[in-house]
Amino acid sequence: MSDKGGTDQRPRRGRAGEAIARSYLEERSHTIIETNYRSRYGEIDIIACRDDLIIFVEVKARRDKQFGEPFEAVDSRKQAQIRRMAAAWLAEHGDNPLVRRCRFRFDVISIMLDEQDRAEELLYIEDAFW
């Protein structure tokens, strides 16, 4: 399918980017706790754990840089939304001893995809914002 004719490729591109990001994290010893966590504030793409760290990961995938690098879409408004969603997740899971003893951070995975939804570029930004 092409982007012509009104077909919106964003959901497919988003799923492809998230699958690439999950694989990338797992290859680097992260455990995926949850994907596509939804709260009234929106959705967190990936919640992962490594050692004593819970990581809330926002994934941005694009096919071109017409509107800039994918990570640039994680602006201050999006960061605030992700913080609210993370607070909701932490409140839901706060009785879990693992969650109580862990630190947490916010990461961004920025991916440029080719026409077959394969990663051409991947940038992993740890501790991207607070």
C-alpha positions as CSV (number, residue, x, y, z in Angstrom):
1,M,0.0,0.0,0.0
2,S,1.1,3.5,-0.6
3,D,0.3,6.7,1.2
4,K,-1.6,7.9,-1.8
5,G,-5.4,7.6,-2.1
6,G,-6.0,8.6,1.5
7,T,-4.7,5.4,3.1
8,D,-3.3,6.2,6.5
9,Q,-0.1,4.2,7.1
10,R,0.6,5.6,10.6
11,P,-0.9,2.6,12.5
12,R,1.1,0.1,10.5
13,R,4.2,2.2,10.7
14,G,3.7,2.6,14.5
15,R,3.3,-1.2,15.0
16,A,6.4,-1.9,12.9
17,G,8.4,0.7,14.9
18,E,7.2,-0.7,18.2
19,A,8.2,-4.3,17.2
20,I,11.6,-3.1,16.2
21,A,12.0,-1.2,19.4
22,R,10.9,-4.3,21.5
23,S,13.5,-6.5,19.8
24,Y,16.2,-3.8,20.2
25,L,15.5,-3.6,24.0
26,E,15.3,-7.4,24.5
27,E,18.6,-7.8,22.7
28,R,20.1,-5.5,25.3
29,S,18.8,-7.4,28.3
30,H,15.7,-5.4,28.9
31,T,12.6,-7.3,30.1
32,I,9.4,-6.0,28.5
33,I,6.8,-5.6,31.2
34,E,3.9,-4.2,29.1
35,T,3.2,-2.8,25.7
36,N,0.6,-0.2,24.7
37,Y,-0.4,0.6,28.3
38,R,-3.5,2.8,28.1
39,S,-4.8,5.2,30.7
40,R,-7.2,8.1,30.5
41,Y,-4.2,10.2,29.5
42,G,-3.2,8.2,26.4
43,E,-0.8,5.3,25.7
44,I,2.7,4.4,26.7
45,D,4.3,2.3,23.9
46,I,6.7,0.1,26.0
47,I,7.3,-0.3,29.7
48,A,10.5,-2.3,30.3
49,C,12.7,-3.3,33.2
50,R,16.5,-3.7,33.5
51,D,18.2,-4.3,36.8
52,D,16.5,-1.9,39.3
53,L,15.1,0.4,36.6
54,I,11.7,0.7,35.1
55,I,11.8,2.4,31.7
56,F,8.9,4.1,30.0
57,V,9.7,4.1,26.3
58,E,8.1,6.3,23.7
59,V,8.7,5.0,20.1
60,K,8.6,7.3,17.1
61,A,8.9,5.9,13.6
62,R,8.9,7.7,10.3
63,R,9.7,7.1,6.7
64,D,11.1,10.5,5.9
65,K,12.4,13.6,7.7
66,Q,10.0,16.0,6.1
67,F,8.8,17.0,9.5
68,G,12.2,16.4,11.2
69,E,13.7,13.5,13.1
70,P,11.2,11.2,14.7
71,F,12.4,12.0,18.3
72,E,11.6,15.7,17.7
73,A,7.9,14.8,18.0
74,V,8.4,14.1,21.7
75,D,7.9,17.7,22.6
76,S,7.1,19.2,26.0
77,R,3.4,18.5,25.6
78,K,4.0,14.8,24.8
79,Q,6.5,14.6,27.6
80,A,3.9,15.9,30.1
81,Q,1.4,13.3,28.7
82,I,3.9,10.5,29.1
83,R,4.7,11.6,32.7
84,R,1.0,11.5,33.6
85,M,0.6,8.0,32.0
86,A,3.7,6.8,33.9
87,A,2.3,8.1,37.2
88,A,-1.0,6.3,36.5
89,W,0.9,3.1,35.8
90,L,3.0,3.4,38.9
91,A,-0.1,4.1,41.0
92,E,-1.7,0.9,39.6
93,H,1.4,-1.2,40.3
94,G,2.7,0.5,43.4
95,D,1.8,-2.4,45.7
96,N,4.3,-4.6,43.8
97,P,7.6,-4.8,45.8
98,L,9.6,-4.8,42.6
99,V,8.0,-1.5,41.5
100,R,8.5,0.0,44.9
101,R,12.2,-0.6,44.9
102,C,12.9,0.4,41.3
103,R,13.9,3.8,40.0
104,F,12.3,4.9,36.7
105,R,13.2,6.9,33.7
106,F,11.9,8.0,30.3
107,D,13.5,6.9,27.1
108,V,12.8,7.6,23.4
109,I,13.5,5.3,20.5
110,S,13.6,7.1,17.2
111,I,13.4,5.0,14.0
112,M,13.6,5.8,10.4
113,L,11.9,3.0,8.3
114,D,12.3,2.0,4.7
115,E,9.4,1.2,2.5
116,Q,9.3,-2.4,3.8
117,D,9.1,-1.1,7.4
118,R,12.6,-2.2,8.3
119,A,14.8,0.1,10.4
120,E,17.2,2.2,8.3
121,E,18.3,4.2,11.4
122,L,17.6,3.7,15.1
123,L,18.5,6.1,17.8
124,Y,18.0,5.1,21.4
125,I,17.9,8.1,23.7
126,E,18.2,7.0,27.4
127,D,17.0,9.4,30.0
128,A,15.5,11.6,27.3
129,F,13.5,13.8,29.6
130,W,12.4,14.1,33.2
